[in-house]
Amino acid sequence: MRRQGHVPGEIRAATKESDTRGEYGECDAFMDTGREPLWQEEPAVRRRMADPVRTAAVRAVVIVAVTLVQAMVAFLCTLAGSWFAFPAVLCTVASTVVATWAVLDVWVTRQVWVQRHGVQSQPSSTARELRRERRRVRRQQRREARKGPSRIDRAAA
């Protein structure tokens, strides 16, 4: 992760005030000009894939890439009229089946992982507080229903 306000060496050397250094060797004059840093860190939009799913995805990408290379070799050998065209086409067909299986494996692995581990959802504090309040009201109603009429009410009747 990059420190906020860090100035790379090339930019630091290009500034006129490059001889004034701060605590970390940065150019304080450059940071005080009010300019924004070259980029800002943003939180990830999506969560990281689970390890088994990522492993299956990497495997699928490698297999698909090899299959595409084989298909190109088969195509070029066919155009050239080479004897290697027929075996290359057979290997490409087999690789296509394997690549399809690898892509399906990513999907199945993801589904299995989600089913086993579930989605970790954390409701907002507002929703949690509303549920607590509803539970309190329900408990109070149950207590009152269990008590029934009090002794004073029975004696008066």
Backbone hydrogen bonds in HBPLUS format (Angstrom, degrees):
<---DONOR---> <-ACCEPTOR-->    atom                        ^
c    i                          cat <-CA-CA->   ^        H-A-AA   ^      H-
h    n   atom  resd res      DA  || num        DHA   H-A  angle D-A-AA Bond
n    s   type  num  typ     dist DA aas  dist angle  dist       angle   num
A0006-HIS N   A0003-ARG O   3.34 MM   3  5.58 158.5  2.39 127.6 124.4     1
A0012-ARG N   A0008-PRO O   2.96 MM   4  6.15 162.5  1.99 155.6 161.5     2
A0013-ALA N   A0009-GLY O   2.88 MM   4  6.01 157.9  1.93 150.7 155.7     3
A0014-ALA N   A0010-GLU O   3.17 MM   4  6.31 138.1  2.35 133.4 144.2     4
A0014-ALA N   A0011-ILE O   3.06 MM   3  5.01 124.3  2.39  92.9 107.8     5
A0015-THR N   A0011-ILE O   3.18 MM   4  6.46 125.8  2.49 143.7 156.4     6
A0015-THR N   A0012-ARG O   3.31 MM   3  5.46 146.9  2.43  99.2 108.1     7
A0020-THR N   A0017-GLU O   3.18 MM   3  5.89 167.6  2.20 122.6 125.9     8
A0022-GLY N   A0026-GLU O   2.73 MM   4  5.23 144.1  1.86 147.0 158.1     9
A0025-GLY N   A0022-GLY O   3.25 MM   3  5.17 167.0  2.27 105.7 108.5    10
A0031-MET N   A0027-CYS O   3.26 MM   4  6.62 153.6  2.33 146.9 153.8    11
A0032-ASP N   A0028-ASP O   2.98 MM   4  6.18 139.8  2.15 146.7 157.7    12
A0033-THR N   A0030-PHE O   3.47 MM   3  5.61 164.0  2.50 102.8 107.3    13
A0054-ARG N   A0050-ALA O   2.85 MM   4  6.08 161.8  1.89 162.4 168.6    14
A0055-THR N   A0051-ASP O   2.91 MM   4  6.07 160.4  1.94 153.6 158.8    15
A0056-ALA N   A0052-PRO O   3.05 MM   4  6.23 160.8  2.08 143.4 148.2    16
A0057-ALA N   A0053-VAL O   2.89 MM   4  6.11 150.6  1.97 145.4 154.3    17
A0058-VAL N   A0054-ARG O   2.91 MM   4  6.16 159.4  1.95 152.6 157.1    18
A0059-ARG N   A0055-THR O   3.02 MM   4  6.22 164.0  2.04 149.6 154.3    19
A0060-ALA N   A0056-ALA O   2.91 MM   4  6.09 156.2  1.97 144.2 150.9    20
A0061-VAL N   A0057-ALA O   2.95 MM   4  6.19 157.0  2.00 148.8 154.5    21
A0062-VAL N   A0058-VAL O   3.02 MM   4  6.28 163.0  2.05 153.7 157.6    22
A0063-ILE N   A0059-ARG O   3.00 MM   4  6.23 163.8  2.02 151.8 156.4    23
A0064-VAL N   A0060-ALA O   2.87 MM   4  6.02 162.2  1.91 151.2 156.3    24
A0065-ALA N   A0061-VAL O   2.92 MM   4  6.07 156.3  1.98 146.0 152.8    25
A0066-VAL N   A0062-VAL O   2.98 MM   4  6.25 160.9  2.02 151.0 155.6    26
A0067-THR N   A0063-ILE O   2.93 MM   4  6.13 155.7  1.99 146.4 153.6    27
A0068-LEU N   A0064-VAL O   2.94 MM   4  6.20 154.3  2.00 149.0 155.2    28
A0069-VAL N   A0065-ALA O   3.04 MM   4  6.34 155.4  2.10 147.9 154.5    29
A0070-GLN N   A0066-VAL O   2.91 MM   4  6.19 160.3  1.95 150.6 156.2    30
A0071-ALA N   A0067-THR O   2.87 MM   4  6.11 153.6  1.94 147.3 154.9    31
A0072-MET N   A0068-LEU O   2.98 MM   4  6.22 153.9  2.05 144.9 151.5    32
A0073-VAL N   A0069-VAL O   2.94 MM   4  6.23 159.1  1.98 151.6 157.4    33
A0074-ALA N   A0070-GLN O   2.86 MM   4  6.08 161.5  1.89 150.8 156.0    34
A0075-PHE N   A0071-ALA O   2.92 MM   4  6.09 155.8  1.98 145.0 151.7    35
A0076-LEU N   A0072-MET O   2.92 MM   4  6.13 166.5  1.93 152.8 156.1    36
A0077-CYS N   A0073-VAL O   2.85 MM   4  5.99 157.9  1.90 149.8 156.5    37
A0078-THR N   A0074-ALA O   2.94 MM   4  6.05 148.1  2.04 140.9 149.7    38
A0079-LEU N   A0075-PHE O   2.96 MM   4  6.29 158.7  2.01 149.4 154.8    39
A0080-ALA N   A0076-LEU O   2.96 MM   4  6.16 149.0  2.05 143.1 151.7    40
A0081-GLY N   A0077-CYS O   2.97 MM   4  6.02 118.6  2.36 134.4 148.9    41
A0082-SER N   A0077-CYS O   3.02 MM   5  5.24 158.0  2.07 153.9 155.4    42
A0081-GLY N   A0078-THR O   3.16 MM   3  5.08 143.6  2.30  95.8 106.5    43
A0085-ALA N   A0082-SER O   3.32 MM   3  5.69 168.8  2.33 109.7 112.6    44
A0088-ALA N   A0084-PHE O   3.07 MM   4  6.07 153.6  2.14 146.5 154.7    45
A0089-VAL N   A0085-ALA O   2.87 MM   4  6.07 151.9  1.95 150.9 158.0    46
A0090-LEU N   A0086-PHE O   3.04 MM   4  6.33 161.1  2.08 154.0 158.9    47
A0091-CYS N   A0087-PRO O   2.93 MM   4  6.16 160.6  1.97 148.9 154.0    48
A0092-THR N   A0088-ALA O   2.89 MM   4  6.06 147.8  1.99 141.0 150.5    49
A0093-VAL N   A0089-VAL O   2.95 MM   4  6.22 155.9  2.01 150.3 155.7    50
A0094-ALA N   A0090-LEU O   3.07 MM   4  6.35 164.4  2.09 150.1 154.1    51
A0095-SER N   A0091-CYS O   2.83 MM   4  6.00 157.1  1.88 146.0 153.1    52
A0096-THR N   A0092-THR O   2.86 MM   4  6.03 143.8  1.99 143.9 153.4    53
A0097-VAL N   A0093-VAL O   3.20 MM   4  6.55 152.2  2.28 146.0 152.1    54
A0098-VAL N   A0094-ALA O   3.07 MM   4  6.43 160.1  2.11 148.7 154.2    55
A0099-ALA N   A0095-SER O   2.74 MM   4  5.92 155.9  1.80 148.2 155.3    56
A0100-THR N   A0096-THR O   2.92 MM   4  6.08 155.9  1.98 144.7 150.9    57
A0101-TRP N   A0097-VAL O   3.03 MM   4  6.28 156.8  2.08 145.9 152.3    58
A0102-ALA N   A0098-VAL O   2.89 MM   4  6.16 150.4  1.98 145.9 154.4    59
A0103-VAL N   A0099-ALA O   2.98 MM   4  6.25 157.0  2.03 150.4 155.4    60
A0104-LEU N   A0100-THR O   2.98 MM   4  6.22 160.7  2.02 149.1 154.8    61
A0105-ASP N   A0101-TRP O   2.83 MM   4  6.00 140.8  1.98 140.8 152.5    62
A0106-VAL N   A0102-ALA O   3.17 MM   4  6.53 143.0  2.31 141.3 149.1    63
A0107-TRP N   A0103-VAL O   3.35 MM   4  6.73 160.9  2.39 147.0 150.5    64
A0108-VAL N   A0104-LEU O   2.88 MM   4  6.13 167.1  1.89 156.3 159.8    65
A0109-THR N   A0105-ASP O   2.83 MM   4  5.84 162.7  1.86 146.2 151.7    66
A0110-ARG N   A0106-VAL O   2.98 MM   4  6.13 157.0  2.04 147.5 153.6    67
A0111-GLN N   A0107-TRP O   3.00 MM   4  6.27 159.9  2.04 148.9 154.3    68
A0112-VAL N   A0108-VAL O   2.90 MM   4  6.12 163.5  1.93 155.6 159.9    69
A0113-TRP N   A0109-THR O   2.93 MM   4  6.07 159.9  1.97 146.7 152.5    70
A0114-VAL N   A0110-ARG O   2.97 MM   4  6.17 164.8  1.99 152.4 156.1    71
A0115-GLN N   A0111-GLN O   2.94 MM   4  6.10 155.9  2.00 145.8 153.0    72
A0116-ARG N   A0112-VAL O   2.90 MM   4  6.11 155.7  1.96 151.3 157.4    73
A0117-HIS N   A0113-TRP O   2.87 MM   4  5.89 168.6  1.88 154.9 158.6    74
A0118-GLY N   A0114-VAL O   2.67 MM   4  4.84 136.5  1.86 128.9 138.6    75
A0128-ARG N   A0124-SER O   3.07 MM   4  6.35 162.0  2.10 154.3 159.9    76
A0129-GLU N   A0125-SER O   2.89 MM   4  6.01 156.5  1.94 144.0 150.2    77
A0130-LEU N   A0126-THR O   2.98 MM   4  6.25 155.3  2.05 149.4 156.1    78
A0131-ARG N   A0127-ALA O   3.06 MM   4  6.32 157.9  2.11 147.7 153.1    79
A0132-ARG N   A0128-ARG O   2.98 MM   4  6.29 158.1  2.03 149.2 155.3    80
A0133-GLU N   A0129-GLU O   2.98 MM   4  6.23 158.8  2.03 148.8 154.2    81
A0134-ARG N   A0130-LEU O   2.96 MM   4  6.26 159.1  2.00 149.4 154.9    82
A0135-ARG N   A0131-ARG O   2.90 MM   4  6.15 158.3  1.94 152.0 158.1    83
A0136-ARG N   A0132-ARG O   2.93 MM   4  6.22 156.5  1.98 150.0 156.2    84
A0137-VAL N   A0133-GLU O   3.01 MM   4  6.30 160.8  2.05 151.5 156.1    85
A0138-ARG N   A0134-ARG O   2.96 MM   4  6.21 162.0  1.99 150.8 155.7    86
A0139-ARG N   A0135-ARG O   2.92 MM   4  6.13 162.2  1.95 154.0 158.5    87
A0140-GLN N   A0136-ARG O   2.96 MM   4  6.16 160.4  2.00 149.6 155.1    88
A0141-GLN N   A0137-VAL O   2.97 MM   4  6.22 156.4  2.02 149.7 156.1    89
A0142-ARG N   A0138-ARG O   2.93 MM   4  6.21 156.2  1.99 149.4 155.9    90
A0143-ARG N   A0139-ARG O   2.90 MM   4  6.18 157.8  1.95 151.3 157.3    91
A0144-GLU N   A0140-GLN O   3.00 MM   4  6.24 163.1  2.03 149.8 154.1    92
A0145-ALA N   A0141-GLN O   2.90 MM   4  6.09 151.0  1.99 145.1 153.5    93
A0146-ARG N   A0142-ARG O   2.92 MM   4  6.12 150.1  2.01 147.9 155.5    94
A0147-LYS N   A0143-ARG O   3.05 MM   4  6.29 154.4  2.12 149.8 156.1    95
A0148-GLY N   A0144-GLU O   3.41 MM   4  6.59 158.1  2.46 143.4 147.5    96
A0154-ARG N   A0150-SER O   3.12 MM   4  6.50 150.0  2.21 146.1 154.6    97
A0155-ALA N   A0151-ARG O   2.89 MM   4  6.10 155.7  1.95 150.8 157.3    98
A0156-ALA N   A0152-ILE O   3.06 MM   4  6.21 151.2  2.15 145.1 152.2    99
A0157-ALA N   A0153-ASP O   3.27 MM   4  6.37 135.2  2.48 134.3 144.9   100
